[in-house]
Amino acid sequence: MDLLIGTHNKGKLREYRELLAEVSVRVVGLDDIGLHEFEVEETGDTFEDNARLKVLAYAQAGGMWALADDSGLAVDALDGHPGLYSARFGTPDMDERDRRLLLLSEMQNVPADKRTARFICVIAVANPSKRTFTTTGTCEGHIAFQEDTVGKNGFGYDPVFIPEGYDQTFASLPQEVKHRLSHRGRAAAEIIPLLKQLVVQEDI
């Protein structure tokens, strides 16, 4: 049984394969089923709006059950930014590292006690007939003073985010620890029982 993960991001796809390992589904990405150029415009006003928009489009395009998320990093000292626009922070020609460095530059004069932030993730699961479910996960933490160039386990803003209660970034923490703490891991944990139920019902 296949479950389409609505992403071209290999790091995110790898995480979902790990997070959903206990569910009897074959996780496939957009590129695996030939949707190499397929993108969904994120026009929603909230993470949930965007997750729903994306998952319905992916489910219909793939003709199967799909999972999509919308997530972002909300930094208190930046009035909640980059938030919904985390993946589009800065200019269109920037890559993930450029965005991390831009974030650090905007935070360069912010003291340690004011660097609080949180990752937010909304996961949506849907089928082509628009049956949809959502879950939400958050992870509190703070922004590091410099990029973690040693840790290799993360992507996106992971090398600059230190979860609450730890002194390492998500990029340096062991994967099993990150999955337990992360916004995506917590949202996935909430969706797993639903996926198992759907598998039993042979709906996916």
N, C-alpha and C positions, 0 to 999 in steps of 0.2 A: 504494500500500500504506500502510495506516494503522498508526501506533504510538501507543497511548494513554498519555499521561503522567499519572500519578495525582496531580494537584494542581489546586487552585483558584487557586493563587498565580500571578498574571500574571508576576511577576518571575522566578519559577522556570521557568515555561513558556517565557518568552523565552530564558532561558539554555539550556534544552535544545534549542530550535530552532537556536541558534547552535552549540552543542557537537556536535550530530548532523547538521550541515549536509552532511557528506560521505557520509552514508548515504542510500540511495534509499528513504526512507520519508516519508510525510506525517505530521508530528507534530500530534496533536490533544490537547486538554485535556478534562477532565471536563465542563466547561461546553459545549464544542463538540458533545458528543454527548448533551446533555440531562440529564447526571447532576449537576444544579445543587446538590442537597442531599446528595449521597452522601458519606459520611465513613466512615472505618474507625478504630475505636478502637485506639490504640497500647498494647497490653497486654503486649508483649514485654519481656524483661529486657535485650536488647541492641539495637543499631542494626540488626543483621542480622535478628533476630527480627521487628522492626517492619517492615522493608522487605519481608520475605517475606509477612507478614500482609497488608500493604496491596496488594502487587502481585497476589496471587492473587485478592483480592476485586475489584480493578479489572478484571482480565482477565476474570473470570467475569461481572461486571456489564456490561462493554462488549462481550463476545463477541469479543474480539480480543487480539492480543499487547499487553501493557502493560509500562510501565516505572514503577517507583516508587522513591523513595529515602527513607532516614531519615538525618538528619544532625543535628549539634549542635556546640556550642562547649563544650569542656572547659577550664576555667580552673584552673590548678594552685593558686593561692592560695585558691580556693573548693572545694578537695578534689574537683575534676573537675566541679563544677556550672557551668552548668545542665545540661550533658550531654544525656541522653535527654529531659530536660524543657525543652530550649531554647525550643521553640515555646509552652510553657505556663508559662514562668518568671513568677513573680509571681502576680497575680490574674487571673481570667478576663476581666475588663473591660479589661485592658491591651492596647494595640496594640504594633506592633513598636518604635516609638520609646520608648514607656513602658518596655519591657523593656530596651532599651539603656541608658536613663538609670538604671534600677534596678541594672543590672550595674555601671555606673560608680560609683554611690553606694556599693555594697558594696565597691568596690575603691579608694575615695578615699584610704585610708591605706596602700595597698600601694606600696612603692617600685618604681622602674623595673626593677630586676633580678629582681623577684619577680612580674612581671606576665605570665609566660609562659602560653601557651594554645595550643590546636590545634583546628582544625575537623576533623571526622570525617564521612565520608559513605559509606554503603553503598547501592549501586544494585542493584536486583533487576529482572530481566526474566522474564516468565512468559506462558504462553498459557492459555486457558480449561481445558485438560486438565491443568494444574498442572506442566507442564515449566518448571523454574525455574533461573535462573543468577544469581550475585551477584558483584559486584566491590567493592573498598574503596579509598578514597582519603583521605589525610590532608594537612593543611597546618599546619606549625608557625609560630608567630608570637607576638605579645604584644598585650596590651590597651592601647589609647591612654588618655591621661589625660582626654581630652574627645572628644565626638562630632564627627565630620567632617560639617559641615553644608554643605560646598562640593561634595564629590563626589556625583555623581548616578548612578553606574553600579551601585550595589549595592542590596541589600535585607537585611532581617533584621539580623544583627549586623555586617554588612560595614562600616558607618561607624565602628566602634570596634575593628576588628581590623587590625593591621599585620602582613603576612607577613614571615617571617624574610628578612633581607637587603635590606629596603626601608624607606623612611621615610614611605610613604603608605598609607592604609587601602585595603581592597578597593574602597571606594566611589569613590576617586579614581584608582586605577590604570586604565589603558586596558583595555578589555574583553579584548583578545587576550592581555594579560599576565595578567590575573586568571584567564582560562580555563586558561592553561598551569600556573599555580601552585595553583589552588584545589583543595580536597578534592573538589568535584563534578567539576571538570574532569579531575582525575586518575582518578577512578573511571569517568567517561564514556570517557576514552581507552582504558581497559581493556575496556570493553564494546563499543566500536565494531567490532572485528574479528568478534565474535560476531554482532552485528546484520547485518553485511555477509554473513556466511555464511548466516544465516537467510534473507536476501533472495534470495540465489542459489538456495537450496533451495526458494524460494517457499513457505516456511513462514509468512511473515507478509505 
